[in-house]
Amino acid sequence: MRADRAPSSVRLVAVTKHFPVSAVSEAVGLGLRVFGESYVGEAAAKRETILRETTPSSSVSWHLIGHLQRNKVKKAVAVFDCIHSIDSIALAGEVDAHAARAGKIQDVLIQVKLSEEDTKTGIEEDGVLALAERITSFNKNLNLIGLMAMPPFFEDPEQSRPYFRRLKDIRDTLTGRGIALTELSMGMSNDFETAVEEGATMVRIGSEIFGER
Ligand SMILES: *Cc1c(COP(=O)(O)O)cnc(C)c1O
């Protein structure tokens, strides 16, 4: 394998936003188990249907990869096994509070904004350490497992490489500060191979699996 990495070290998050629940059912039938959604309401509805269709042992899990609005936190905690888009101390606090009420330890990632052209969401690089320290020391019901980023779109995936490297560097810096994070959520349909070469542990792929939306 080009990146010299074990296939089991990279998890595929199949991104089903805007695709009908039948696409999810079909993917479950083919063996996919981890689904990424951008909207809380859309994911909640699909999850209900999939729960009805499958046995609990098939253990399908749902990841929120879109921006999380404060008024959707309670529902998000009920629906998602993992939230990739924590981008402020306030949001982390809110998720922690709802997870505590639900008696849940919520897996989360910090979404990092790596460039100005980047999507509007994500925390600026210089705020990541403070947010990570805050989550790990104050938020009892959050389990911080990694970092997520979404570079600007490039036709040529080579142009995404410096962004992926940067996210890994930030992760290594946090590790140096005693905050060991295992997950790097980076890479989409057009650039996931580059992301894997640069250390991605979760790739978020939609159109390459399900076709154009
Ligand atoms: C839609 C989306 C993806 C998947 O994009 P594709 O190009 O369809 O693979 C990945 N990550 C995020 C945050 C998304 O919103």
The ligand as an SDF file (V2000), in Angstrom:
LIG
                    3D

 15 15  0  0  0  0  0  0  0  0999 V2000
  -20.2370   16.4470    2.4990 C   0  0  0  0  0  0  0  0  0  0  0  0
  -19.0430   16.3260    3.3800 C   0  0  0  0  0  0  0  0  0  0  0  0
  -18.0910   15.3220    3.1600 C   0  0  0  0  0  0  0  0  0  0  0  0
  -18.1380   14.3510    2.0150 C   0  0  0  0  0  0  0  0  0  0  0  0
  -17.8850   15.0050    0.8200 O   0  0  0  0  0  0  0  0  0  0  0  0
  -17.7380   14.1850   -0.5610 P   0  0  0  0  0  0  0  0  0  0  0  0
  -17.0170   15.1380   -1.4350 O   0  0  0  0  0  0  0  0  0  0  0  0
  -19.1110   13.8620   -1.0140 O   0  0  0  0  0  0  0  0  0  0  0  0
  -16.9360   12.9620   -0.2660 O   0  0  0  0  0  0  0  0  0  0  0  0
  -17.0340   15.2340    4.0620 C   0  0  0  0  0  0  0  0  0  0  0  0
  -16.9140   16.0890    5.1010 N   0  0  0  0  0  0  0  0  0  0  0  0
  -17.7980   17.0700    5.3330 C   0  0  0  0  0  0  0  0  0  0  0  0
  -17.5910   17.9680    6.4980 C   0  0  0  0  0  0  0  0  0  0  0  0
  -18.8860   17.2160    4.4760 C   0  0  0  0  0  0  0  0  0  0  0  0
  -19.7570   18.2110    4.7160 O   0  0  0  0  0  0  0  0  0  0  0  0
  1  2  1  0
  2  3  1  0
  2 14  2  0
  3  4  1  0
  3 10  2  0
  4  5  1  0
  5  6  1  0
  6  7  2  0
  6  8  1  0
  6  9  1  0
 10 11  1  0
 11 12  2  0
 12 13  1  0
 12 14  1  0
 14 15  1  0
M  END
$$$$
